[in-house]
Amino acid sequence: MKFEIKSRWNASVLFSLETDSMKLCVEAAVKSRADLSGANLSGANLYGANLYGAYLSYANLSGADLSYANLSGANLSDAYLSDANLYGANLSGAYLSGAYLYGAYLSGANLSGANLYGAYLSGANLYGAYLSYANLYGANLSGAYLSGADGEKITAVGERPFLTIGPLGSRVAYLQVWLTDAGVYVRAGCFWNTLTEFKKAVKETHKANVHAKEYAAAIKLIETHAKLWTPKPERASSRRGKGVGK
């Protein structure tokens, strides 16, 4: 069967191939270094596809299934990925500057070293996503959501809701910190809970050893970051209309 990858702008054919699926067609296009910028792959089933180094700038991948796909080093700048399933996808080192990821499912995705400059991630599911070394300058993460310690939905808040610290501690790993509407949450290895619970876990596990001292310094930084960047509650007086008579 002949599959065609068309442009989202004018329906011109960017790549075509006699094969068994759109996934195989896209993989072949990427392997041949075809320019798929502006490709229309909306709703495509690309589960587990090897798209390493793909050039998909401005592509429409809304609603596409990219779970477990290898997009390491791919150029997805200004791509439209609204509601795309990127569960467990490898996006390490990917270029996602200006990408629109509203509602995208990024749980468990590897975004280490990815360039997310100016990306729109509000409404995206980032639970368990790995963001170490990612460039998040100008990215909109406010409104992205995660799962709380009890499985409840929690939402990132503020202009800088995400912070990484490390490597440090007994695991020589990174702490991932989120400012949420349920308070400050910390991920450390398999630990995922509030900052209060993290403090308890550090005390119980490390007592007063060198790792406890290192974590104590990290906790001070987390508290400072939270104080500076957690949105202030709206005052009742600011909601009152101006010029109202006594």
Secondary structure, 3 states (H helix, E strand, C coil): CEEEEEECCCCCEEEEEECCCHHHHHHHHHHCCCCCCCEECCCCECCCCECCCCECCCCECCCCECCCCECCCCECCCCECCCCECCCCECCCCECCCCECCCCECCCCECCCCECCCCECCCCECCCCECCCCECCCCECCCCEEECCCCCEEEECCCCCEEEEEEECCCCEEEEEEEECCEEEEEECCEEEEHHHHHHHHHHHHCCCHHHHHHHHHHHHHHHHHHHHCCCCCCHHHHCCCCCCC
